[in-house]
Amino acid sequence: MNAGKLRHQVQLTAPPDATKPDSFGDVSTAPTPAGLVWVGIVPGSGREFWMSQQTRADLTHIITMRYRSDVGPRWQIVWNDGFRTRTFELGPPLTTDERFFEMKFTAMEKRSQ
């Protein structure tokens, strides 16, 4: 893995866990912050989506990060690119080398409200 390509520091957030109610018995719908990580964010091309067998038009970016066993689909990445805050929802991880050094995700940019 080329660490120089991981040039964007982002906030990683876990999806809400419906199985863990709070002390009042309510289930939170807000994502849980999981820390700051360095990632590479590039716009996806049609070839990359075809290779990943994802033929969906709403997949907009490819996100690369160091391997973490707890990150999976529905996790979100919040990135402030200097002009605005952008939120990406991760899809299933793409297998790159089976050596658990890096993870690649197809991601969909969520529109800001």
N, C-alpha and C positions, 0 to 999 in steps of 0.2 A: 504494500500500500504506500502510495506517495502522500506523505503527510502534508505536503505543500498544497495539495488540492482541497484539503479540508480547511477552507479559509473563512467560513461563515460560522460565527458563534451564535447559537440559537438556544431557545428554551424548549426543552423536551417535556411534553405533558402526557400523562397516562389517561386513558379513558375512564369515565366514572365507573366505579365498581358497585354494581347493583346488589351484591351479596353482603356488603358491609354497611349497615345503617349506622348513623351517628348515635350519640348518647340519648337523643330524643326519639329514636326509631325512624327518623327520616332518611331517605336515600338521596344523596347529592347527585345533581346532574352536571356539576361543574367538573372539568378536567383537573387532575391533580398534578401540580408541578413535580417533575422528576429530575431536575437539574439542568445545568448548562452543558452543552456538548458542542464540539466542532464538527461541521458537516460540509460536504460539497453539494451545491445546488446548481443544477444545469437544466435548461429547458429540454424537454424530451423531444426526440425526433420520431417520426413514424416507424423507422427501422427498429429503434430500441423497443417500441411498444409491440411491434410484430414479433421480435425475438423473444420478448417476455410473454408472448401469447395473450397480451392484453389488447384487444381491439376496441377499446372504449375511447371515445373522443374527449371525455372529461379528464383524462390523465394528462397532466400538464408538465410535470418535472420529474427528473431522476435525482434522488437524494442518496448520497453515499456517506456512511459513517462507520466508525470503528464498531466492532462486534459487541453487542450487549445481548445477553440471553433473555432479558425481560422485555425488550421492545418488540412489538408486533403490529398487526393491522389495527386500525382505528386510533393509534397513537397520533398525536399532533405535534407539529413543530411550529413555533412562533418565532419569526425572524424579523428584526428591524433592519431594513436594508439602507437606512440613512434617509430615506424619503418617506417611507410609510411602514406600518407593521403589517406583515403578511403571515397568514396561517395556512399550513399545509396539513392535510390528513393523509397519513401513510397507508399504502395498500400492503399486500402481503410481501414479505422480503423475497428478493430474487437471489437464487443460489449462484454464487460467483466462483468459488473455488473449494468449498467444503473444508476449509482450514480454519474457519472461525476467526479471521482477521478483520474482515470488513463485511458490511451489509449494504445492499442496494435496494432501494424502494422506489416503486412508481408512486407518485403523489399527486393529489388533486388540490389545487389552490382554492381555498374557500373564500368566497366574496365577503368583503367587510360590510357590516351593516351601517 
